[in-house]
Amino acid sequence: MIPKQVKIVEVGPRDGLQNEAQTIALADKVQLIALLAKAGLKNIEAGSFVNPKWVPQMANSEAVFAALPDDGICYSALTPNVKGLERALAAGVQEVAVFAAASEGFSQKNINCSIAESLQRFEGVMTMAKAVGIRVRGYVSCVIACPYDGDTAPDRVLDVSRAMLDMGCYEISLGDTTGVGTPASINRLLDCLLTELPAEQLAVHCHDTYGQAIANIYAALQRGIATIDSSVAGLGGCPYASGASGNVASEDLIYLLNGLGIEHGVDLNKLIVAGNFISKQLGRNNLSRVARALTVA
């Protein structure tokens, strides 16, 4: 049941860097993305076209995309609404993503509206994206639990995921936003979702708050999930989920996949170079255990 090949969606340049308190130079963002591409990653979320008032680190996304080469790599961006999509299209973005939550509390705190209202907002995005031939990916947050509402019922996740797929999203990334999931809760979620949705349209987006991300990804792989989000050097977190650490480190994910003999197309040593580069620019240690183990002092 474990797939022979997986697609990795590298979210470090967006999901990782958007939570940094310090200003990140444009040149450093572009260099990070170039190093990730050199490592073999083919799907890189490079920016976000949200209101810079709310996410100041993403304010220069137009400049980031202007600096990216036309090299066959899918450089995607997060777009919360039609205005964001218009900015993304003007910047030449090839693929966009929209995001909803499986809990009302998180939806209100994160995007200031109900789940139903967030889905209504996406209708204009989906219509415009379809008209211009841009693919749209969907994120669903808090698929295991919510910092405000507690445990999330799997059928709530199914309802939101199904609605987004029906709108035209080609894939749903299931976000364990607070990182509280375990293989048991991941399996309960997939028991529900896989009764109605094909594994080919699902991805996992695991945060490592409790050190369970790799175990959770392995559980998802065993259920046939073949798309995994990760963040180089374990960058990231969630400003609306207190204590939530970054996504699973891409380096740790690649080590797991190598051990399982799963094809992915990424050079681990070059990926470690990318993670060490951005960690140095941010003035911190690389949060990837694998990178630390394999980096010669």
Backbone torsions as a table, in degrees:
resi	resn	phi	psi	omega
1	MET	NA	-26.7	179.3
2	ILE	-66.6	130.4	-177.7
3	PRO	-64.8	150.8	177.4
4	LYS	-80.6	-21.9	-178.3
5	GLN	-142.4	144.1	177.5
6	VAL	-129.0	155.6	171.6
7	LYS	-100.7	131.1	177.0
8	ILE	-106.7	128.7	173.9
9	VAL	-104.8	109.2	-178.8
10	GLU	-82.3	116.8	-174.9
11	VAL	-110.8	5.6	-177.9
12	GLY	-55.7	-46.5	-178.1
13	PRO	-64.2	-19.1	176.6
14	ARG	-109.8	-69.1	-175.6
15	ASP	-63.0	-32.8	179.8
16	GLY	-75.0	-53.9	-172.9
17	LEU	-76.9	-19.7	-175.3
18	GLN	-66.4	-18.6	-177.1
19	ASN	-96.9	1.5	-179.2
20	GLU	-72.7	137.3	178.7
21	ALA	-77.9	-32.3	-178.1
22	GLN	-81.9	155.7	176.5
23	THR	-74.1	135.6	-179.5
24	ILE	-110.7	124.1	-176.8
25	ALA	-63.8	143.3	177.7
26	LEU	-55.5	-44.1	-178.3
27	ALA	-60.6	-35.3	179.2
28	ASP	-69.9	-38.9	176.6
29	LYS	-61.9	-46.9	-178.3
30	VAL	-64.9	-40.8	178.6
31	GLN	-64.6	-40.5	177.5
32	LEU	-59.4	-47.4	-179.2
33	ILE	-62.7	-39.4	178.5
34	ALA	-63.4	-40.0	179.5
35	LEU	-68.5	-36.1	177.5
36	LEU	-65.8	-41.2	177.6
37	ALA	-64.8	-40.6	179.1
38	LYS	-62.8	-30.3	179.5
39	ALA	-74.4	-11.6	176.3
40	GLY	109.6	2.1	178.6
41	LEU	-71.2	132.5	-175.4
42	LYS	-107.1	-9.0	179.6
43	ASN	-133.1	106.7	-174.3
44	ILE	-127.0	120.4	176.2
45	GLU	-81.8	107.9	-167.0
46	ALA	-97.2	-14.0	-178.2
47	GLY	-173.5	-175.2	-177.2
48	SER	-147.1	130.6	-179.8
49	PHE	-102.6	66.2	176.5
50	VAL	-107.6	170.5	178.1
51	ASN	-61.7	120.1	-178.1
52	PRO	-61.2	-17.8	175.6
53	LYS	-61.3	-35.8	-176.8
54	TRP	-92.4	-32.8	-179.2
55	VAL	-132.7	78.4	-174.4
56	PRO	-61.2	-28.1	-179.0
57	GLN	-66.7	-17.6	-179.8
58	MET	-100.8	10.1	-175.1
59	ALA	-63.1	-26.5	-176.8
60	ASN	-103.3	29.7	-178.0
61	SER	-61.8	-34.4	176.4
62	GLU	-57.5	-43.8	-179.1
63	ALA	-67.8	-36.1	177.8
64	VAL	-60.9	-50.1	-177.5
65	PHE	-67.3	-31.5	177.7
66	ALA	-64.5	-26.7	-177.1
67	ALA	-90.4	-6.9	-176.1
68	LEU	-83.9	143.2	-179.2
69	PRO	-79.6	161.1	173.2
70	ASP	-92.2	84.3	-170.1
71	ASP	-120.6	15.6	177.9
72	GLY	85.4	-3.9	177.4
73	ILE	-84.9	142.7	177.9
74	CYS	-84.1	104.3	175.0
75	TYR	-97.6	111.1	-174.6
76	SER	-108.4	171.1	-179.5
77	ALA	-145.8	152.2	175.0
78	LEU	-84.4	133.7	179.4
79	THR	-135.0	111.3	-173.9
80	PRO	-79.6	-18.3	-174.0
81	ASN	-158.7	-178.4	-177.6
82	VAL	-61.7	-40.5	179.7
83	LYS	-61.4	-41.2	177.7
84	GLY	-64.2	-39.3	178.3
85	LEU	-65.8	-40.0	178.2
86	GLU	-60.1	-42.1	177.1
87	ARG	-64.1	-41.9	-179.2
88	ALA	-64.0	-43.4	179.8
89	LEU	-64.1	-40.5	178.3
90	ALA	-63.2	-27.9	-180.0
91	ALA	-87.2	-2.3	178.1
92	GLY	82.0	23.5	-179.4
93	VAL	-66.3	140.3	-174.2
94	GLN	-92.8	-24.3	-179.0
95	GLU	-152.9	143.7	-179.9
96	VAL	-126.2	167.7	178.2
97	ALA	-134.7	146.6	173.2
98	VAL	-118.1	158.9	-175.3
99	PHE	-135.9	135.8	175.8
100	ALA	-131.1	176.6	178.4
101	ALA	-124.8	156.0	176.1
102	ALA	-94.5	3.0	178.3
103	SER	-129.8	140.2	-178.5
104	GLU	-65.5	-40.6	-178.3
105	GLY	-60.3	-44.6	-179.1
106	PHE	-69.7	-38.2	178.6
107	SER	-59.4	-44.1	-179.5
108	GLN	-65.8	-42.1	-178.2
109	LYS	-73.0	-35.3	-173.1
110	ASN	-85.1	-45.5	-176.7
111	ILE	-128.4	14.3	170.7
112	ASN	58.3	38.2	176.0
113	CYS	-160.5	167.7	178.3
114	SER	-74.8	168.9	176.4
115	ILE	-59.9	-46.0	-179.3
116	ALA	-60.4	-41.7	179.5
117	GLU	-66.7	-37.0	179.5
118	SER	-64.7	-39.6	179.0
119	LEU	-66.2	-36.1	177.2
120	GLN	-64.1	-37.7	178.8
121	ARG	-61.7	-32.8	-176.7
122	PHE	-72.7	-19.5	-175.5
123	GLU	-58.8	-42.8	178.4
124	GLY	-67.0	-38.0	177.8
125	VAL	-62.6	-46.1	-177.7
126	MET	-65.0	-40.5	179.5
127	THR	-63.2	-45.8	-179.6
128	MET	-66.9	-43.1	-179.2
129	ALA	-62.6	-41.4	178.9
130	LYS	-63.7	-38.4	-178.1
131	ALA	-64.3	-32.2	-177.7
132	VAL	-103.5	2.2	175.9
133	GLY	76.5	30.1	178.3
134	ILE	-98.7	131.3	177.9
135	ARG	-76.5	147.0	-178.5
136	VAL	-123.5	127.3	175.1
137	ARG	-100.7	147.8	179.5
138	GLY	-113.8	135.0	172.3
139	TYR	-106.5	137.8	170.8
140	VAL	-121.6	119.6	-177.7
141	SER	-89.3	161.1	173.4
142	CYS	56.6	45.9	-176.5
143	VAL	-75.2	-17.3	177.8
144	ILE	-105.5	-46.2	-179.7
145	ALA	-157.8	160.9	-179.1
146	CYS	-121.1	139.8	179.3
147	PRO	-66.9	-14.2	-178.7
148	TYR	-108.7	-36.1	-173.5
149	ASP	-106.5	-5.3	-178.0
150	GLY	82.5	-153.0	-176.4
151	ASP	-59.2	142.3	178.3
152	THR	-100.1	127.5	177.7
153	ALA	-70.1	131.2	-179.6
154	PRO	-54.4	-33.8	-179.0
155	ASP	-68.5	-23.4	173.6
156	ARG	-68.5	-40.7	177.1
157	VAL	-63.4	-41.8	178.5
158	LEU	-61.0	-44.6	-178.6
159	ASP	-59.8	-46.8	-178.5
160	VAL	-68.6	-43.2	-179.4
161	SER	-62.3	-44.8	-179.7
162	ARG	-63.8	-40.4	179.1
163	ALA	-62.6	-40.6	-178.7
164	MET	-71.2	-37.4	175.5
165	LEU	-66.0	-40.5	178.7
166	ASP	-63.1	-31.4	177.9
167	MET	-69.6	-24.9	180.0
168	GLY	129.2	0.5	174.1
169	CYS	-62.9	138.1	-178.5
170	TYR	-86.0	-15.7	-174.8
171	GLU	-157.7	147.2	176.9
172	ILE	-117.6	124.3	175.9
173	SER	-95.8	119.5	-175.0
174	LEU	-90.8	111.9	-173.5
175	GLY	-98.6	116.4	169.3
176	ASP	-85.8	78.7	-167.5
177	THR	-59.6	-39.6	-178.8
178	THR	-93.7	-4.7	176.3
179	GLY	70.1	23.3	-177.6
180	VAL	-87.9	-6.9	-175.9
181	GLY	-65.0	155.1	172.5
182	THR	-130.9	167.6	177.3
183	PRO	-53.7	-32.7	179.8
184	ALA	-66.3	-45.3	-179.2
185	SER	-73.1	-31.6	174.3
186	ILE	-63.9	-42.3	179.2
187	ASN	-67.6	-37.1	176.5
188	ARG	-62.7	-41.6	178.2
189	LEU	-62.1	-47.9	-177.5
190	LEU	-70.5	-28.8	173.8
191	ASP	-56.3	-39.3	-179.3
192	CYS	-76.3	-50.6	-172.6
193	LEU	-67.4	-41.1	-173.7
194	LEU	-73.4	-7.5	173.2
195	THR	-71.5	-24.3	-176.8
196	GLU	-125.2	-22.9	-175.8
197	LEU	-116.8	139.0	179.5
198	PRO	-73.6	144.5	179.2
199	ALA	-57.5	-29.4	-178.1
200	GLU	-64.8	-17.5	-179.8
201	GLN	-103.9	11.2	-178.2
202	LEU	-121.0	145.6	174.2
203	ALA	-133.7	162.3	175.5
204	VAL	-117.7	145.4	-175.2
205	HIS	-134.8	88.2	-169.5
206	CYS	-102.6	123.6	171.5
207	HIS	-86.8	156.1	-168.9
208	ASP	-111.2	30.0	-175.7
209	THR	-52.9	-43.1	-178.3
210	TYR	-106.9	16.1	177.4
211	GLY	72.0	21.7	-175.4
212	GLN	-104.7	-0.4	-171.0
213	ALA	-59.9	-47.1	-178.7
214	ILE	-63.7	-41.6	177.8
215	ALA	-63.5	-39.3	-179.8
216	ASN	-68.1	-38.8	177.6
217	ILE	-65.1	-41.4	177.7
218	TYR	-60.9	-40.5	177.2
219	ALA	-61.7	-41.8	179.3
220	ALA	-67.1	-38.8	177.1
221	LEU	-60.0	-39.6	-179.9
222	GLN	-65.3	-19.4	178.2
223	ARG	-96.5	6.3	176.0
224	GLY	92.6	7.3	177.1
225	ILE	-72.4	126.2	-172.9
226	ALA	-121.7	15.8	173.5
227	THR	-129.8	128.0	-174.2
228	ILE	-132.6	130.4	173.6
229	ASP	-87.9	143.0	175.1
230	SER	-153.5	165.9	-174.8
231	SER	-131.8	121.7	-177.7
232	VAL	-55.5	137.2	179.2
233	ALA	63.1	12.5	180.0
234	GLY	68.1	26.1	-178.9
235	LEU	-66.2	150.2	169.6
236	GLY	120.3	-163.3	-174.4
237	GLY	154.5	-155.3	176.0
238	CYS	-149.9	118.9	-177.4
239	PRO	-65.4	-16.9	-178.6
240	TYR	-103.9	6.4	178.8
241	ALA	-130.8	96.0	-175.3
242	SER	-57.6	129.8	177.6
243	GLY	86.8	-6.5	-178.4
244	ALA	-72.8	120.4	179.4
245	SER	-83.0	-175.0	-176.0
246	GLY	-70.6	173.1	174.0
247	ASN	-60.1	165.6	171.8
248	VAL	-55.7	138.4	179.8
249	ALA	-68.9	134.0	180.0
250	SER	-59.1	-36.9	179.9
251	GLU	-62.1	-41.6	179.9
252	ASP	-67.5	-37.9	177.4
253	LEU	-62.5	-46.4	-178.8
254	ILE	-62.6	-38.3	177.6
255	TYR	-61.4	-42.6	176.6
256	LEU	-60.5	-49.3	-177.9
257	LEU	-63.5	-38.9	176.3
258	ASN	-60.0	-43.1	-179.1
259	GLY	-66.1	-28.3	179.3
260	LEU	-89.0	-5.5	-178.7
261	GLY	71.8	27.8	-179.1
262	ILE	-94.1	130.8	179.9
263	GLU	-72.7	141.4	-179.5
264	HIS	-149.7	-19.3	174.8
265	GLY	80.1	13.4	-176.6
266	VAL	-110.8	136.0	176.8
267	ASP	-87.7	112.3	-175.1
268	LEU	-60.8	-42.1	-178.0
269	ASN	-63.7	-41.0	178.3
270	LYS	-69.4	-32.7	176.9
271	LEU	-65.9	-39.4	177.1
272	ILE	-62.4	-37.5	175.8
273	VAL	-58.7	-44.4	179.9
274	ALA	-63.2	-44.9	-179.6
275	GLY	-65.2	-39.9	178.6
276	ASN	-68.3	-34.3	178.3
277	PHE	-61.3	-53.7	-175.4
278	ILE	-70.2	-31.4	177.3
279	SER	-63.7	-40.8	178.1
280	LYS	-64.8	-42.1	-179.8
281	GLN	-64.6	-30.9	-179.9
282	LEU	-87.8	-5.8	178.0
283	GLY	70.8	39.7	-178.4
284	ARG	-143.6	168.8	175.8
285	ASN	-78.1	149.6	173.4
286	ASN	-65.4	127.2	-176.4
287	LEU	-82.0	-5.7	177.6
288	SER	-76.6	125.2	176.8
289	ARG	-64.0	-40.3	-179.6
290	VAL	-63.9	-43.6	179.6
291	ALA	-62.2	-41.7	179.7
292	ARG	-65.6	-38.3	-178.7
293	ALA	-68.5	-32.6	-174.2
294	LEU	-100.5	-3.0	179.3
295	THR	-90.2	122.8	178.3
296	VAL	-81.4	126.0	-177.8
297	ALA	-65.1	NA	NA
